[in-house]
Amino acid sequence: MNQSIRMYTTAYCPDCRRAKQFCRMRQLQFEEIDIEGNPEAEEFVKRANHGKRKVPTFDVNGRIFHCSPFDAEKMAQELGVE
């Protein structure tokens, strides 16, 4: 599987921690982008989620989705993993 995963997060977000753990357990490489103190990243997340700061928000090869609240089944389906 050759996909580029960008995960937009905040440090205090429990759903973000679960999503990172999900990816690590499946040995999926991802780039984490903390939107706190990063206005461009925060604006990207808001644009992708109709003005809401939903984290984690993912950019997988240009396909954008959020997983808030965290749902392991949805994550697996979106990323094409078990």
DODO-76899 format. One line per field, with one value per atom (N, C-alpha, C): residue number from 1; x negated, y negated, z negated. Coordinates in steps of 0.02 Angstrom, whole numbers, always signed. Example, Ala and Ser with C-alpha at 12.3 -4.5 7.8 and 13.67 -1.06 7.14 Angstrom:
BEGIN
num = 1:1:1:2:2:2
xx = -660:-615:-660:-642:-684:-645
yy = +284:+225:+165:+112:+53:-2
zz = -390:-390:-390:-354:-357:-394
***
This chain:
BEGIN
num = 1:1:1:2:2:2:3:3:3:4:4:4:5:5:5:6:6:6:7:7:7:8:8:8:9:9:9:10:10:10:11:11:11:12:12:12:13:13:13:14:14:14:15:15:15:16:16:16:17:17:17:18:18:18:19:19:19:20:20:20:21:21:21:22:22:22:23:23:23:24:24:24:25:25:25:26:26:26:27:27:27:28:28:28:29:29:29:30:30:30:31:31:31:32:32:32:33:33:33:34:34:34:35:35:35:36:36:36:37:37:37:38:38:38:39:39:39:40:40:40:41:41:41:42:42:42:43:43:43:44:44:44:45:45:45:46:46:46:47:47:47:48:48:48:49:49:49:50:50:50:51:51:51:52:52:52:53:53:53:54:54:54:55:55:55:56:56:56:57:57:57:58:58:58:59:59:59:60:60:60:61:61:61:62:62:62:63:63:63:64:64:64:65:65:65:66:66:66:67:67:67:68:68:68:69:69:69:70:70:70:71:71:71:72:72:72:73:73:73:74:74:74:75:75:75:76:76:76:77:77:77:78:78:78:79:79:79:80:80:80:81:81:81:82:82:82
xx = -42:+0:-45:-36:-78:-33:-16:+25:-7:+4:-22:+33:+19:+69:+45:+86:+75:+131:+113:+163:+158:+213:+217:+246:+209:+226:+220:+239:+221:+193:+153:+120:+170:+225:+272:+329:+330:+387:+383:+430:+429:+441:+482:+494:+429:+389:+325:+278:+276:+232:+254:+319:+343:+326:+333:+317:+242:+200:+128:+111:+141:+130:+153:+211:+238:+187:+159:+110:+46:+22:-41:-33:+24:+35:+35:+54:+56:-6:-54:-117:-106:-58:-44:-84:-124:-162:-116:-123:-83:-123:-103:-131:-79:-99:-54:-64:-9:-12:+34:+3:+40:+67:+132:+161:+157:+140:+132:+70:+77:+20:-1:+41:+27:+89:+95:+156:+173:+123:+137:+169:+142:+170:+239:+249:+315:+366:+347:+392:+408:+359:+370:+424:+416:+464:+534:+538:+604:+635:+595:+622:+647:+610:+628:+690:+706:+761:+814:+829:+884:+878:+817:+806:+792:+794:+783:+711:+686:+618:+623:+638:+645:+577:+554:+491:+503:+470:+422:+456:+426:+444:+386:+402:+352:+351:+292:+281:+243:+278:+247:+246:+186:+178:+228:+241:+286:+359:+375:+444:+450:+497:+503:+563:+551:+606:+586:+636:+621:+643:+618:+638:+651:+699:+718:+794:+819:+783:+747:+695:+655:+698:+689:+725:+676:+654:+604:+628:+691:+718:+715:+734:+731:+658:+612:+542:+516:+531:+508:+535:+599:+629:+597:+589:+561:+489:+451:+380:+368:+422:+415:+373:+382:+345:+394:+368:+410:+405
yy = +59:+0:-62:-104:-163:-224:-245:-304:-354:-417:-472:-492:-485:-501:-561:-614:-673:-674:-680:-681:-749:-787:-852:-841:-863:-846:-907:-896:-941:-896:-924:-885:-858:-893:-873:-829:-811:-775:-699:-671:-598:-558:-585:-550:-548:-601:-602:-549:-543:-492:-422:-410:-344:-332:-384:-376:-362:-397:-385:-313:-291:-223:-172:-185:-142:-134:-190:-189:-154:-168:-137:-61:-39:+33:+69:+33:+62:+44:+14:-7:-51:-96:-145:-208:-229:-291:-350:-401:-461:-522:-578:-643:-676:-694:-728:-803:-839:-912:-939:-968:-997:-1065:-1075:-1137:-1194:-1178:-1231:-1272:-1337:-1379:-1373:-1341:-1335:-1358:-1424:-1451:-1421:-1405:-1376:-1307:-1267:-1200:-1204:-1250:-1258:-1279:-1324:-1347:-1289:-1248:-1189:-1144:-1130:-1087:-1118:-1182:-1216:-1213:-1226:-1223:-1153:-1103:-1033:-1011:-1044:-1022:-1075:-1113:-1161:-1210:-1236:-1286:-1260:-1194:-1164:-1138:-1142:-1117:-1044:-1001:-929:-896:-867:-830:-761:-710:-713:-720:-760:-765:-736:-697:-662:-687:-687:-697:-635:-592:-530:-534:-547:-554:-603:-658:-710:-698:-643:-629:-649:-695:-724:-694:-675:-652:-662:-664:-669:-605:-595:-536:-560:-604:-633:-629:-589:-548:-489:-465:-411:-348:-316:-255:-210:-157:-112:-81:-63:-32:-81:-144:-195:-206:-210:-221:-164:-102:-45:-48:-65:-69:-126:-185:-242:-229:-192:-180:-114:-74:-11:+41:+43:+91:+130:+179:+219:+191
zz = +0:+0:+0:+49:+55:+53:-8:-13:-60:-45:-85:-134:-199:-250:-289:-287:-329:-380:-444:-497:-532:-528:-561:-631:-682:-751:-797:-861:-916:-971:-1014:-1067:-1118:-1129:-1182:-1157:-1095:-1064:-1076:-1114:-1125:-1060:-1015:-951:-910:-914:-879:-907:-973:-1003:-981:-977:-955:-882:-841:-769:-759:-797:-791:-813:-868:-891:-839:-809:-756:-700:-677:-622:-643:-703:-726:-732:-758:-766:-699:-646:-579:-538:-571:-540:-479:-485:-432:-447:-400:-409:-397:-438:-428:-450:-422:-442:-486:-547:-593:-589:-583:-580:-635:-686:-742:-720:-721:-696:-747:-809:-859:-841:-835:-818:-746:-704:-633:-595:-584:-553:-486:-445:-379:-386:-431:-442:-472:-520:-550:-497:-453:-399:-351:-336:-294:-325:-390:-425:-424:-436:-435:-365:-314:-245:-229:-251:-236:-274:-330:-373:-384:-331:-333:-391:-402:-453:-523:-532:-598:-604:-665:-680:-700:-653:-668:-661:-716:-715:-746:-721:-667:-599:-557:-486:-447:-396:-356:-285:-257:-185:-162:-127:-102:-26:+0:+73:+102:+66:+91:+73:+43:+21:-52:-67:-133:-170:-233:-276:-349:-393:-464:-498:-558:-597:-669:-675:-739:-745:-791:-840:-807:-842:-815:-806:-749:-732:-695:-730:-701:-636:-633:-572:-513:-525:-472:-451:-500:-484:-440:-458:-420:-348:-342:-275:-235:-265:-229:-207:-249:-234:-198:-190:-154:-192:-258:-300:-344:-379:-425:-494
***
